[in-house]
Each structure stands twice: as C-alpha cells, then as structure tokens.
Amino acid sequence: MKFPILRQVAFAAGALAAMLAAPAMAQLSVDVTGEIDSNLKIAVPPLPAQQEVDTPAGPASELGRKIAEVIASDLKGSGLFDPSGPGGLPAVAFPEVTNPVYDKWGAYQALAQGFVRTSGGEADITVGCYLYDVALKQELTRQGYVVAPRDWRRAAHKCADAIYARLSGESPFFDSRIAYIAESGPKGNRTKRLAIMDSDGANHRFITNGQSMALTPRFSPDYKSIVYVSYLGSRVRIYVYDIGAGQQKLVTESNNPTFAPRWSPDGRSILFSMAVAGNTDIYRVPASGGTPVRLTTSPGIDVGGSYSPDGSQIVFESDRSGGQQIYVMNADGSNQRRISHGGGRYATPEWSPRGDLIAFTKMSGDFKIAVMSPSGDNERTLTNGWQDEQPTWSPNGRVLQFFRTTPGRDGTSQVWQVDLTGVNERRIPTPLSGSDPAWGPLLP
C-alpha cells in the first residue's frame, strides 16, 4: 500500500483566465489563540468543472461538490472558521473562479472557490483553489494540485491547508494521516488491530488482522513506516511496518513486557520501555535492529519516552518519587529531572513538534488531556471527559488527538480531537472503537 501522489502546480496569468499577476496581501485573518469569540464566515461553493466528463470518482461536477464538502468540513473542524457550503450556495460559473461576483457573497468575509479540470476516464484531475477577501475584493492565495481521480481527497485537504495557512499564519495539518488501534469484542478480551486513516477519519484501512494484539503505533518522521508493539502469547515484539512495501521488520523481541515505542526525530533510533525483574526502564535501539541501550536506571517504573523536536532531550513519566510524574533527560540518559509538580498523577507525555509544549494525561479523579511548557510551567487542562488519555500532536503543534473511553462494563473508546484553546472538540469517526491515536507528519 502506498500513499497517493500529489503534484502541486502553479497557475500563470492567462493560463485559464485573466488572473492577477500576484495575490494582494489583505489583512483578513483568524486568531488561533481563541481570544476572539466569533469565527470567520467563509463561503465554500461547489467547484465547477471545466467540462462535464466522467471519472472513476464520479462526474467532474459531482467531484467538485465533494471536494468543496471536504474543504468546508476541514475548516469547520479546525474550530477557527464558520464555513457554509457547498449545499445551498449559489452556483459558480467556470469564468467566475478567477473573477468572483462579489455581490453574491456579501454575507461572508471570505470566499473559497476553485475548479476541477480533467479529460475524463483514468486521466489525472487538476484542482484549482482560490481564496478571496470579500470586503476588499482581493485575492489572498491560489494553489493547484494534480492527482489521480481516486486521490481527490488529498487535493481537497491541500486546498483546506492553503486556506488555513493563509488566514491563520500557522502551518497546516489537514493533509496528514492517523495511525491508531481499532478495537472490537468484549471489554475484557478485545481484538486490537493496527489501522490508519486520514486526519478526518476517511480512507480507513486495517494493517494487521488481529491474530496478535497491536499497541501504541507511531509514524516515522519520513512517513514511510509505522512502529508498533505486537503481543502474541508470551512473546512481545516491536515491528516497523513499511507502508509502501506492505511488509514489516522485527526490531526487537522479548518475553518481558514491552511498550510505547517512539521514533527519534532523525528516524534512526527507537525508544521503548521494558519491564525486567519488576523494574521498568526506557531503552534505545537502532531502527534497523540491534542491541538495546538502557537509558534509565532508577528503581520504579519509567515509561513513555518522547524526543524533543531537535532530538537533544527526552520527556518521560516515572513513579520514582512515589507517584507518576513527568521527567526530562538528555538524549543519552543524563541529567534526569522532574518537571511536573501539580496535584494528581501525570502520564503519556509527548513533546510538541513546535518544541514549545508537552502534552500529557492528567489523572486527578478523571483522566484529562493537558499541556505544560518544557520547564513544567503554565499547566493547562484542555478536556473534561471521564477518561481522556494518550495525546498525540498534529503536525503544526496546534491540535491534539486522544482517545476517550465511556464509563461502565460496556464502555467503548473513540478517537477525539481538541485544539489548544480547549474549546473546539470533535470526534473522529472510526468503524470500530479506537484507541492509541498517533498523528503523522504532513504528507509530502
């Protein structure tokens, strides 16, 4: 299985219609901090087709409607925008894509529109995306993408990414994937399979068949592989699954409980935790396999190492002080120091790709998702569920996914998402119960 190929194209003036030589940089923007209550109103009408032809993904005009639906859904899910469309909005004629009729859109602050162009059949489709400031009647950005018809969702996510980046000033995150554990069966005897999906839950695929238990997946920094733990009987193995080849390679195995593998930023090493003779420590092993190196030696349980973006430090949890707390150490295991000092217990820390925050599970009565600075200051709780745990960062470090378990014997787990304001929550749809989400980097 390979990820779909997407090619970005530039539209020169006159290539399709009379276009502006360079987009004007107006001041329309959104506030990612949540300090402004009202979300930006943006119209997302269906993308017109240059000509009505059939594709394997449907007629070109229908494809334009579906692309607009994904763009609107992505923008809505970010919590920063109040998109409308494509249903119920006026149709856009093909020439209007580069020459908007602004009077149509006076109820909106921004207009996101584009086009679909293809010769039909198996031919590639070109998706053009344009963003306009309605009040100032100015073009803010334009992008174009070429994909196979079956991969039209990637173009839609890229269009939403371009809009998000232009209006927020932040790096995008929609065109990315999630690895997670799909769960089925009774609560005390679950089948746990490795699965992947788009960041919005679409294009879902199972990777393992459930004969062995899969746990704690993580994408490699180059997106080519997934590391995960496999339990089969008494043997515990860490595998690296090659997404393109559809094959997996053994990294290390043991009869000892082993969990929480994590990549180094350069993809050369893997951290993991292993319990030996009642003591759990963090180890490092080459991603290609080899002899693990022990990094922690304190009595107790040391779990969940996560590298800082520059690879110089590792954050982890430890109960060496009597309860689960968060510690930081140098990448070689030296200079281990505690950074959490609040009430309750702290678990599953993960360093933001921006380097400015550490996300973790805060256990104080219920389980909640929280963040703090790498120094341990400015702790903030983001969720208020009964059992929210295992946060994972979006590629831009502005959104977190986690899994939420409902109470009771029949309780199930689902993948959820929250941004750093703690206000914008949404559930990510999965065909089965879902746990241990792992957000990959932005697709190349």
C-alpha positions as a Markdown table, in Angstrom:
| # | Residue | x | y | z |
|---|---|---|---|---|
| 1 | Met | 0.0 | 0.0 | 0.0 |
| 2 | Lys | 1.4 | 3.4 | -1.0 |
| 3 | Phe | 0.3 | 6.9 | -0.1 |
| 4 | Pro | -1.3 | 8.7 | -3.1 |
| 5 | Ile | 0.9 | 11.0 | -5.1 |
| 6 | Leu | 0.0 | 14.7 | -5.3 |
| 7 | Arg | 1.7 | 17.2 | -7.6 |
| 8 | Gln | 1.4 | 20.9 | -6.9 |
| 9 | Val | 1.1 | 23.2 | -9.9 |
| 10 | Ala | 1.3 | 26.9 | -10.4 |
| 11 | Phe | -1.2 | 28.8 | -12.5 |
| 12 | Ala | 0.4 | 31.5 | -14.6 |
| 13 | Ala | -1.5 | 34.6 | -15.7 |
| 14 | Gly | -3.7 | 33.8 | -18.7 |
| 15 | Ala | -3.4 | 30.1 | -18.4 |
| 16 | Leu | -7.1 | 29.7 | -17.6 |
| 17 | Ala | -8.5 | 33.2 | -17.5 |
| 18 | Ala | -7.4 | 36.7 | -16.8 |
| 19 | Met | -5.6 | 36.3 | -13.4 |
| 20 | Leu | -4.0 | 38.8 | -11.1 |
| 21 | Ala | -0.2 | 38.9 | -11.5 |
| 22 | Ala | 0.3 | 38.4 | -7.8 |
| 23 | Pro | -2.2 | 38.0 | -4.9 |
| 24 | Ala | -2.8 | 41.1 | -2.8 |
| 25 | Met | -2.0 | 40.6 | 0.8 |
| 26 | Ala | -5.0 | 41.9 | 2.7 |
| 27 | Gln | -5.4 | 41.8 | 6.4 |
| 28 | Leu | -8.2 | 39.2 | 6.7 |
| 29 | Ser | -7.1 | 36.6 | 9.3 |
| 30 | Val | -8.2 | 34.4 | 12.2 |
| 31 | Asp | -6.9 | 34.2 | 15.8 |
| 32 | Val | -5.6 | 30.8 | 16.7 |
| 33 | Thr | -5.4 | 31.7 | 20.4 |
| 34 | Gly | -9.1 | 31.8 | 20.9 |
| 35 | Glu | -9.1 | 35.3 | 22.2 |
| 36 | Ile | -11.7 | 36.3 | 19.6 |
| 37 | Asp | -15.1 | 34.7 | 20.0 |
| 38 | Ser | -16.6 | 34.9 | 16.5 |
| 39 | Asn | -15.3 | 32.6 | 13.8 |
| 40 | Leu | -14.6 | 33.9 | 10.3 |
| 41 | Lys | -17.5 | 33.3 | 8.0 |
| 42 | Ile | -16.4 | 31.7 | 4.7 |
| 43 | Ala | -18.4 | 30.6 | 1.7 |
| 44 | Val | -17.3 | 27.3 | 0.0 |
| 45 | Pro | -19.5 | 26.8 | -3.1 |
| 46 | Pro | -19.2 | 23.7 | -5.3 |
| 47 | Leu | -16.1 | 23.7 | -7.6 |
| 48 | Pro | -17.3 | 23.9 | -11.2 |
| 49 | Ala | -15.9 | 21.6 | -13.8 |
| 50 | Gln | -14.3 | 23.0 | -16.9 |
| 51 | Gln | -16.2 | 20.3 | -18.8 |
| 52 | Glu | -18.6 | 17.6 | -17.6 |
| 53 | Val | -16.9 | 14.3 | -18.0 |
| 54 | Asp | -16.9 | 11.0 | -16.1 |
| 55 | Thr | -14.1 | 10.0 | -13.8 |
| 56 | Pro | -13.6 | 6.9 | -11.6 |
| 57 | Ala | -14.6 | 9.1 | -8.7 |
| 58 | Gly | -17.8 | 10.3 | -10.4 |
| 59 | Pro | -18.8 | 13.0 | -12.8 |
| 60 | Ala | -16.5 | 16.0 | -12.7 |
| 61 | Ser | -19.2 | 18.3 | -11.4 |
| 62 | Glu | -20.0 | 15.9 | -8.6 |
| 63 | Leu | -16.3 | 15.6 | -7.8 |
| 64 | Gly | -16.3 | 19.4 | -7.4 |
| 65 | Arg | -19.1 | 19.3 | -4.9 |
| 66 | Lys | -17.4 | 16.5 | -2.9 |
| 67 | Ile | -14.1 | 18.5 | -2.8 |
| 68 | Ala | -16.0 | 21.5 | -1.5 |
| 69 | Glu | -17.6 | 19.4 | 1.2 |
| 70 | Val | -14.2 | 18.2 | 2.4 |
| 71 | Ile | -12.8 | 21.7 | 2.4 |
| 72 | Ala | -15.7 | 23.0 | 4.4 |
| 73 | Ser | -15.6 | 20.1 | 6.8 |
| 74 | Asp | -11.8 | 20.6 | 7.4 |
| 75 | Leu | -12.2 | 24.3 | 8.1 |
| 76 | Lys | -15.1 | 23.7 | 10.4 |
| 77 | Gly | -13.2 | 21.0 | 12.3 |
| 78 | Ser | -10.3 | 23.4 | 13.0 |
| 79 | Gly | -12.6 | 25.5 | 15.2 |
| 80 | Leu | -11.4 | 28.7 | 13.6 |
| 81 | Phe | -13.9 | 29.1 | 10.8 |
| 82 | Asp | -17.7 | 29.2 | 10.2 |
| 83 | Pro | -17.9 | 27.8 | 6.7 |
| 84 | Ser | -21.1 | 27.5 | 4.6 |
| 85 | Gly | -21.5 | 25.2 | 1.7 |
| 86 | Pro | -21.5 | 23.7 | -0.7 |
| 87 | Gly | -25.1 | 22.9 | -0.3 |
| 88 | Gly | -27.5 | 25.8 | -0.6 |
| 89 | Leu | -24.9 | 28.2 | -2.0 |
| 90 | Pro | -25.2 | 29.9 | -5.5 |
| 91 | Ala | -23.5 | 28.0 | -8.3 |
| 92 | Val | -20.2 | 29.4 | -9.6 |
| 93 | Ala | -19.7 | 29.5 | -13.4 |
| 94 | Phe | -16.3 | 28.5 | -14.5 |
| 95 | Pro | -15.2 | 32.0 | -15.5 |
| 96 | Glu | -16.2 | 33.3 | -12.0 |
| 97 | Val | -13.5 | 31.2 | -10.4 |
| 98 | Thr | -10.8 | 33.8 | -11.2 |
| 99 | Asn | -13.2 | 36.8 | -11.4 |
| 100 | Pro | -15.7 | 36.5 | -8.5 |
| 101 | Val | -19.0 | 38.2 | -8.5 |
| 102 | Tyr | -18.5 | 39.6 | -5.0 |
| 103 | Asp | -22.1 | 40.8 | -4.7 |
| 104 | Lys | -23.1 | 37.1 | -4.4 |
| 105 | Trp | -21.1 | 36.8 | -1.2 |
| 106 | Gly | -21.8 | 39.9 | 0.8 |
| 107 | Ala | -22.9 | 37.8 | 3.9 |
| 108 | Tyr | -19.4 | 36.3 | 4.1 |
| 109 | Gln | -15.9 | 37.6 | 5.0 |
| 110 | Ala | -14.1 | 35.2 | 2.7 |
| 111 | Leu | -14.8 | 33.1 | -0.4 |
| 112 | Ala | -13.1 | 29.8 | -1.1 |
| 113 | Gln | -13.7 | 28.5 | -4.5 |
| 114 | Gly | -12.0 | 26.7 | -7.3 |
| 115 | Phe | -12.4 | 24.4 | -10.3 |
| 116 | Val | -12.0 | 20.8 | -11.5 |
| 117 | Arg | -10.4 | 20.1 | -14.8 |
| 118 | Thr | -9.9 | 16.6 | -16.4 |
| 119 | Ser | -10.2 | 14.9 | -19.7 |
| 120 | Gly | -12.1 | 12.1 | -18.0 |
| 121 | Gly | -11.5 | 8.4 | -17.6 |
| 122 | Glu | -8.3 | 7.5 | -15.7 |
| 123 | Ala | -6.7 | 10.8 | -16.6 |
| 124 | Asp | -5.4 | 12.9 | -13.7 |
| 125 | Ile | -7.5 | 15.7 | -12.4 |
| 126 | Thr | -6.3 | 19.2 | -11.7 |
| 127 | Val | -7.9 | 21.0 | -8.8 |
| 128 | Gly | -7.6 | 24.8 | -8.6 |
| 129 | Cys | -8.2 | 26.6 | -5.3 |
| 130 | Tyr | -8.6 | 30.3 | -4.7 |
| 131 | Leu | -9.3 | 32.4 | -1.6 |
| 132 | Tyr | -10.7 | 35.9 | -1.7 |
| 133 | Asp | -11.3 | 38.7 | 0.8 |
| 134 | Val | -14.9 | 39.6 | 0.0 |
| 135 | Ala | -14.9 | 43.1 | 1.6 |
| 136 | Leu | -11.7 | 44.2 | 0.0 |
| 137 | Lys | -12.4 | 42.3 | -3.2 |
| 138 | Gln | -8.9 | 40.9 | -3.2 |
| 139 | Glu | -7.4 | 37.5 | -4.0 |
| 140 | Leu | -5.4 | 36.2 | -1.0 |
| 141 | Thr | -4.0 | 32.9 | -2.3 |
| 142 | Arg | -4.2 | 30.4 | -5.2 |
| 143 | Gln | -3.0 | 26.9 | -5.4 |
| 144 | Gly | -3.3 | 24.0 | -7.8 |
| 145 | Tyr | -2.9 | 20.2 | -7.4 |
| 146 | Val | -2.8 | 17.3 | -9.8 |
| 147 | Val | -3.9 | 13.9 | -8.5 |
| 148 | Ala | -5.3 | 10.6 | -9.8 |
| 149 | Pro | -9.1 | 10.7 | -9.6 |
| 150 | Arg | -9.2 | 8.2 | -6.7 |
| 151 | Asp | -7.0 | 10.5 | -4.7 |
| 152 | Trp | -9.2 | 13.6 | -4.9 |
| 153 | Arg | -9.5 | 13.9 | -1.1 |
| 154 | Arg | -5.8 | 14.8 | -0.9 |
| 155 | Ala | -6.4 | 17.7 | -3.2 |
| 156 | Ala | -9.3 | 18.8 | -1.1 |
| 157 | His | -7.2 | 18.6 | 2.1 |
| 158 | Lys | -4.4 | 20.6 | 0.4 |
| 159 | Cys | -6.9 | 23.3 | -0.6 |
| 160 | Ala | -8.1 | 23.5 | 3.1 |
| 161 | Asp | -4.5 | 23.6 | 4.2 |
| 162 | Ala | -3.7 | 26.5 | 1.9 |
| 163 | Ile | -6.8 | 28.4 | 3.3 |
| 164 | Tyr | -5.9 | 27.6 | 6.9 |
| 165 | Ala | -2.3 | 28.7 | 6.5 |
| 166 | Arg | -3.1 | 32.0 | 4.7 |
| 167 | Leu | -5.8 | 33.0 | 7.2 |
| 168 | Ser | -4.1 | 31.8 | 10.4 |
| 169 | Gly | -0.5 | 32.3 | 9.7 |
| 170 | Glu | 0.2 | 28.8 | 11.0 |
| 171 | Ser | 1.5 | 25.7 | 9.3 |
| 172 | Pro | -1.3 | 23.4 | 8.0 |
| 173 | Phe | -2.3 | 19.9 | 9.2 |
| 174 | Phe | -5.3 | 18.6 | 7.2 |
| 175 | Asp | -3.3 | 16.6 | 4.6 |
| 176 | Ser | -2.0 | 14.1 | 7.2 |
| 177 | Arg | -2.7 | 10.6 | 8.4 |
| 178 | Ile | -3.5 | 9.0 | 11.8 |
| 179 | Ala | -2.4 | 5.5 | 12.9 |
| 180 | Tyr | -4.5 | 4.0 | 15.7 |
| 181 | Ile | -5.6 | 0.8 | 17.3 |
| 182 | Ala | -9.0 | -0.5 | 16.2 |
| 183 | Glu | -10.7 | -2.4 | 18.9 |
| 184 | Ser | -13.6 | -5.0 | 18.8 |
| 185 | Gly | -15.0 | -7.7 | 21.1 |
| 186 | Pro | -15.9 | -7.7 | 24.8 |
| 187 | Lys | -14.1 | -5.2 | 27.0 |
| 188 | Gly | -12.1 | -7.8 | 28.9 |
| 189 | Asn | -11.0 | -9.6 | 25.7 |
| 190 | Arg | -10.6 | -7.1 | 22.9 |
| 191 | Thr | -9.2 | -7.7 | 19.5 |
| 192 | Lys | -6.7 | -4.9 | 18.7 |
| 193 | Arg | -5.7 | -4.2 | 15.1 |
| 194 | Leu | -3.4 | -1.6 | 13.7 |
| 195 | Ala | -5.2 | 0.8 | 11.3 |
| 196 | Ile | -4.6 | 4.1 | 9.5 |
| 197 | Met | -6.9 | 6.8 | 8.2 |
| 198 | Asp | -6.9 | 10.4 | 7.0 |
| 199 | Ser | -6.8 | 13.0 | 9.7 |
| 200 | Asp | -10.6 | 13.4 | 9.3 |
| 201 | Gly | -11.3 | 9.6 | 9.6 |
| 202 | Ala | -11.7 | 8.9 | 5.8 |
| 203 | Asn | -9.8 | 6.4 | 3.7 |
| 204 | His | -9.7 | 3.9 | 6.6 |
| 205 | Arg | -7.5 | 0.8 | 6.3 |
| 206 | Phe | -6.7 | -2.1 | 8.6 |
| 207 | Ile | -3.0 | -3.0 | 8.6 |
| 208 | Thr | -3.0 | -6.1 | 10.9 |
| 209 | Asn | -5.5 | -8.9 | 11.0 |
| 210 | Gly | -6.0 | -9.1 | 14.8 |
| 211 | Gln | -4.3 | -12.5 | 15.3 |
| 212 | Ser | -1.8 | -10.8 | 17.5 |
| 213 | Met | -2.5 | -7.7 | 19.7 |
| 214 | Ala | -1.2 | -4.5 | 18.3 |
| 215 | Leu | -0.5 | -1.5 | 20.5 |
| 216 | Thr | 0.9 | 2.1 | 20.6 |
| 217 | Pro | 1.7 | 2.8 | 16.9 |
| 218 | Arg | 3.8 | 5.8 | 15.7 |
| 219 | Phe | 4.6 | 7.1 | 12.2 |
| 220 | Ser | 8.2 | 7.5 | 11.3 |
| 221 | Pro | 9.4 | 11.1 | 10.6 |
| 222 | Asp | 9.5 | 10.4 | 6.8 |
| 223 | Tyr | 6.0 | 8.8 | 6.8 |
| 224 | Lys | 7.3 | 5.6 | 5.2 |
| 225 | Ser | 6.9 | 3.4 | 8.3 |
| 226 | Ile | 4.9 | 2.7 | 11.4 |
| 227 | Val | 6.5 | 1.3 | 14.6 |
| 228 | Tyr | 4.2 | -0.6 | 17.0 |
| 229 | Val | 4.2 | -3.3 | 19.6 |
| 230 | Ser | 2.8 | -6.8 | 18.9 |
| 231 | Tyr | 1.8 | -9.3 | 21.6 |
| 232 | Leu | 1.4 | -12.9 | 20.6 |
| 233 | Gly | 1.4 | -15.3 | 23.6 |
| 234 | Ser | 4.3 | -14.7 | 25.8 |
| 235 | Arg | 6.4 | -13.1 | 23.1 |
| 236 | Val | 6.5 | -9.3 | 22.7 |
| 237 | Arg | 7.9 | -7.8 | 19.6 |
| 238 | Ile | 8.5 | -4.3 | 18.2 |
| 239 | Tyr | 7.9 | -4.1 | 14.5 |
| 240 | Val | 8.5 | -1.5 | 11.9 |
| 241 | Tyr | 5.8 | -1.7 | 9.2 |
| 242 | Asp | 6.9 | -0.5 | 5.7 |
| 243 | Ile | 3.8 | 1.2 | 4.3 |
| 244 | Gly | 4.9 | 1.2 | 0.7 |
| 245 | Ala | 6.1 | -2.4 | 0.6 |
| 246 | Gly | 3.3 | -3.7 | 2.9 |
| 247 | Gln | 5.9 | -5.6 | 4.9 |
| 248 | Gln | 7.1 | -5.5 | 8.5 |
| 249 | Lys | 10.6 | -5.9 | 10.0 |
| 250 | Leu | 11.4 | -7.1 | 13.5 |
| 251 | Val | 13.3 | -4.6 | 15.6 |
| 252 | Thr | 13.5 | -6.3 | 19.0 |
| 253 | Glu | 11.6 | -9.0 | 20.9 |
| 254 | Ser | 11.5 | -10.3 | 24.5 |
| 255 | Asn | 9.5 | -12.3 | 27.0 |
| 256 | Asn | 9.4 | -9.1 | 29.1 |
| 257 | Pro | 6.5 | -6.6 | 29.0 |
| 258 | Thr | 7.5 | -4.1 | 26.3 |
| 259 | Phe | 5.6 | -1.0 | 25.3 |
| 260 | Ala | 5.5 | 2.6 | 24.0 |
| 261 | Pro | 8.0 | 2.7 | 21.1 |
| 262 | Arg | 8.8 | 6.1 | 19.8 |
| 263 | Trp | 11.0 | 7.4 | 16.9 |
| 264 | Ser | 13.9 | 9.7 | 17.2 |
| 265 | Pro | 13.4 | 12.8 | 15.0 |
| 266 | Asp | 16.0 | 11.6 | 12.6 |
| 267 | Gly | 14.3 | 8.2 | 12.3 |
| 268 | Arg | 17.5 | 6.3 | 13.2 |
| 269 | Ser | 16.5 | 5.1 | 16.7 |
| 270 | Ile | 13.5 | 3.9 | 18.6 |
| 271 | Leu | 12.8 | 4.4 | 22.3 |
| 272 | Phe | 10.8 | 1.9 | 24.1 |
| 273 | Ser | 10.0 | 0.8 | 27.7 |
| 274 | Met | 10.6 | -2.7 | 29.0 |
| 275 | Ala | 10.0 | -4.3 | 32.4 |
| 276 | Val | 12.8 | -6.6 | 33.7 |
| 277 | Ala | 12.6 | -8.2 | 37.2 |
| 278 | Gly | 9.9 | -5.8 | 38.4 |
| 279 | Asn | 11.7 | -2.6 | 37.2 |
| 280 | Thr | 10.6 | -0.8 | 34.1 |
| 281 | Asp | 13.2 | 1.4 | 32.2 |
| 282 | Ile | 13.5 | 3.2 | 28.9 |
| 283 | Tyr | 15.7 | 1.8 | 26.2 |
| 284 | Arg | 17.0 | 2.9 | 22.8 |
| 285 | Val | 17.6 | 0.6 | 19.9 |
| 286 | Pro | 18.6 | 1.3 | 16.3 |
| 287 | Ala | 15.5 | 1.3 | 14.0 |
| 288 | Ser | 17.2 | -1.4 | 11.9 |
| 289 | Gly | 17.5 | -3.6 | 15.0 |
| 290 | Gly | 20.4 | -4.4 | 17.3 |
| 291 | Thr | 21.2 | -4.4 | 21.0 |
| 292 | Pro | 19.1 | -2.0 | 23.1 |
| 293 | Val | 20.8 | 0.5 | 25.3 |
| 294 | Arg | 19.3 | 1.2 | 28.7 |
| 295 | Leu | 18.8 | 5.0 | 29.4 |
| 296 | Thr | 17.1 | 5.0 | 32.9 |
| 297 | Thr | 18.2 | 3.0 | 36.0 |
| 298 | Ser | 16.2 | 4.4 | 38.9 |
| 299 | Pro | 14.1 | 1.9 | 40.9 |
| 300 | Gly | 10.5 | 2.1 | 39.8 |
| 301 | Ile | 8.6 | 2.5 | 36.5 |
| 302 | Asp | 10.0 | 4.7 | 33.8 |
| 303 | Val | 7.7 | 4.8 | 30.7 |
| 304 | Gly | 6.8 | 6.7 | 27.6 |
| 305 | Gly | 9.9 | 8.5 | 26.2 |
| 306 | Ser | 9.2 | 11.2 | 23.6 |
| 307 | Tyr | 12.0 | 13.2 | 22.0 |
| 308 | Ser | 12.1 | 16.9 | 21.7 |
| 309 | Pro | 12.0 | 18.1 | 18.1 |
| 310 | Asp | 15.7 | 18.7 | 17.9 |
| 311 | Gly | 16.5 | 15.2 | 19.4 |
| 312 | Ser | 18.5 | 16.6 | 22.3 |
| 313 | Gln | 16.1 | 15.7 | 25.1 |
| 314 | Ile | 13.5 | 13.1 | 26.1 |
| 315 | Val | 10.4 | 13.5 | 28.2 |
| 316 | Phe | 9.1 | 10.5 | 30.1 |
| 317 | Glu | 6.9 | 9.5 | 33.0 |
| 318 | Ser | 8.3 | 7.9 | 36.2 |
| 319 | Asp | 6.9 | 6.9 | 39.6 |
| 320 | Arg | 10.4 | 7.1 | 41.3 |
| 321 | Ser | 9.1 | 9.9 | 43.6 |
| 322 | Gly | 6.1 | 7.8 | 44.7 |
| 323 | Gly | 3.6 | 8.7 | 42.1 |
| 324 | Gln | 3.5 | 9.1 | 38.3 |
| 325 | Gln | 5.2 | 12.4 | 37.3 |
| 326 | Ile | 6.9 | 13.9 | 34.2 |
| 327 | Tyr | 10.6 | 14.0 | 33.9 |
| 328 | Val | 13.0 | 15.3 | 31.2 |
| 329 | Met | 16.5 | 13.9 | 30.5 |
| 330 | Asn | 19.2 | 14.4 | 27.9 |
| 331 | Ala | 19.1 | 12.1 | 24.9 |
| 332 | Asp | 21.9 | 9.9 | 26.3 |
| 333 | Gly | 20.0 | 9.5 | 29.6 |
| 334 | Ser | 21.9 | 12.1 | 31.6 |
| 335 | Asn | 20.6 | 15.0 | 33.7 |
| 336 | Gln | 17.2 | 13.4 | 34.6 |
| 337 | Arg | 15.0 | 15.9 | 36.4 |
| 338 | Arg | 11.3 | 16.2 | 37.4 |
| 339 | Ile | 9.3 | 19.0 | 35.7 |
| 340 | Ser | 5.7 | 18.3 | 37.0 |
| 341 | His | 4.7 | 19.5 | 40.5 |
| 342 | Gly | 1.0 | 19.8 | 40.5 |
| 343 | Gly | -1.6 | 17.7 | 42.2 |
| 344 | Gly | -2.6 | 14.3 | 40.8 |
| 345 | Arg | -0.6 | 12.0 | 38.5 |
| 346 | Tyr | 0.9 | 12.6 | 35.1 |
| 347 | Ala | 1.3 | 10.1 | 32.3 |
| 348 | Thr | 1.9 | 9.6 | 28.5 |
| 349 | Pro | 3.9 | 12.8 | 27.8 |
| 350 | Glu | 4.5 | 13.8 | 24.2 |
| 351 | Trp | 6.6 | 16.8 | 23.0 |
| 352 | Ser | 5.0 | 19.2 | 20.6 |
| 353 | Pro | 6.6 | 19.3 | 17.1 |
| 354 | Arg | 7.0 | 23.1 | 17.7 |
| 355 | Gly | 9.0 | 22.4 | 20.9 |
| 356 | Asp | 7.0 | 24.8 | 23.0 |
| 357 | Leu | 4.7 | 22.5 | 24.9 |
| 358 | Ile | 4.4 | 19.0 | 26.3 |
| 359 | Ala | 1.0 | 17.3 | 26.2 |
| 360 | Phe | 0.1 | 14.6 | 28.8 |
| 361 | Thr | -2.7 | 12.7 | 30.5 |
| 362 | Lys | -3.6 | 14.3 | 33.9 |
| 363 | Met | -5.1 | 11.9 | 36.3 |
| 364 | Ser | -6.8 | 13.6 | 39.2 |
| 365 | Gly | -10.1 | 11.8 | 39.7 |
| 366 | Asp | -11.0 | 11.6 | 36.0 |
| 367 | Phe | -8.4 | 11.5 | 33.2 |
| 368 | Lys | -7.9 | 14.7 | 31.2 |
| 369 | Ile | -5.7 | 16.0 | 28.4 |
| 370 | Ala | -3.4 | 18.8 | 29.5 |
| 371 | Val | -0.3 | 20.7 | 28.3 |
| 372 | Met | 2.6 | 22.4 | 30.0 |
| 373 | Ser | 5.8 | 24.2 | 28.9 |
| 374 | Pro | 9.0 | 22.1 | 28.8 |
| 375 | Ser | 10.0 | 23.7 | 32.1 |
| 376 | Gly | 6.9 | 22.4 | 33.8 |
| 377 | Asp | 5.2 | 25.9 | 34.0 |
| 378 | Asn | 1.9 | 27.1 | 32.6 |
| 379 | Glu | 0.0 | 23.8 | 33.1 |
| 380 | Arg | -3.5 | 23.9 | 31.4 |
| 381 | Thr | -6.2 | 21.3 | 31.1 |
| 382 | Leu | -7.9 | 21.1 | 27.7 |
| 383 | Thr | -10.6 | 18.4 | 28.1 |
| 384 | Asn | -13.1 | 17.4 | 30.7 |
| 385 | Gly | -14.1 | 13.9 | 29.8 |
| 386 | Trp | -14.4 | 10.9 | 32.1 |
| 387 | Gln | -11.3 | 9.1 | 30.7 |
| 388 | Asp | -9.3 | 11.1 | 28.1 |
| 389 | Glu | -5.8 | 9.8 | 27.5 |
| 390 | Gln | -2.8 | 9.4 | 25.2 |
| 391 | Pro | -2.5 | 12.8 | 23.4 |
| 392 | Thr | -0.8 | 13.0 | 20.0 |
| 393 | Trp | 0.1 | 16.2 | 18.3 |
| 394 | Ser | -1.0 | 17.5 | 14.8 |
| 395 | Pro | 2.0 | 18.3 | 12.5 |
| 396 | Asn | 1.7 | 22.0 | 13.3 |
| 397 | Gly | 1.5 | 21.6 | 17.1 |
| 398 | Arg | -1.9 | 23.4 | 17.4 |
| 399 | Val | -4.3 | 20.4 | 17.7 |
| 400 | Leu | -4.3 | 17.2 | 19.7 |
| 401 | Gln | -6.0 | 13.9 | 19.2 |
| 402 | Phe | -6.6 | 11.5 | 22.0 |
| 403 | Phe | -8.9 | 8.6 | 22.9 |
| 404 | Arg | -11.9 | 8.9 | 25.2 |
| 405 | Thr | -13.4 | 5.9 | 27.0 |
| 406 | Thr | -17.0 | 5.9 | 28.2 |
| 407 | Pro | -17.8 | 4.5 | 31.7 |
| 408 | Gly | -19.2 | 1.1 | 32.5 |
| 409 | Arg | -18.7 | -2.5 | 31.6 |
| 410 | Asp | -19.8 | -1.8 | 28.0 |
| 411 | Gly | -17.7 | 1.3 | 27.7 |
| 412 | Thr | -16.1 | 2.0 | 24.4 |
| 413 | Ser | -13.1 | 4.1 | 23.2 |
| 414 | Gln | -13.2 | 6.7 | 20.5 |
| 415 | Val | -10.7 | 9.0 | 18.9 |
| 416 | Trp | -11.3 | 12.7 | 19.7 |
| 417 | Gln | -9.7 | 16.0 | 18.8 |
| 418 | Val | -9.2 | 19.3 | 20.7 |
| 419 | Asp | -7.3 | 22.4 | 19.8 |
| 420 | Leu | -5.1 | 24.4 | 22.2 |
| 421 | Thr | -8.0 | 26.7 | 23.3 |
| 422 | Gly | -9.7 | 23.7 | 24.8 |
| 423 | Val | -12.9 | 24.9 | 23.3 |
| 424 | Asn | -13.1 | 23.1 | 19.9 |
| 425 | Glu | -13.6 | 19.4 | 20.4 |
| 426 | Arg | -14.9 | 16.8 | 17.9 |
| 427 | Arg | -15.0 | 13.1 | 17.5 |
| 428 | Ile | -13.1 | 11.5 | 14.6 |
| 429 | Pro | -15.3 | 8.7 | 13.1 |
| 430 | Thr | -13.9 | 5.2 | 13.0 |
| 431 | Pro | -15.6 | 1.9 | 12.0 |
| 432 | Leu | -14.7 | 0.3 | 15.3 |
| 433 | Ser | -13.7 | 1.5 | 18.8 |
| 434 | Gly | -10.4 | 3.3 | 18.6 |
| 435 | Ser | -7.5 | 3.9 | 21.0 |
| 436 | Asp | -3.8 | 5.0 | 20.9 |
| 437 | Pro | -4.0 | 7.5 | 18.1 |
| 438 | Ala | -0.8 | 8.7 | 16.6 |
| 439 | Trp | -0.7 | 11.7 | 14.3 |
| 440 | Gly | 1.8 | 11.6 | 11.4 |
| 441 | Pro | 3.6 | 14.5 | 9.9 |
| 442 | Leu | 2.2 | 16.5 | 7.0 |
| 443 | Leu | 2.2 | 14.3 | 3.8 |
| 444 | Pro | 4.9 | 15.2 | 1.3 |
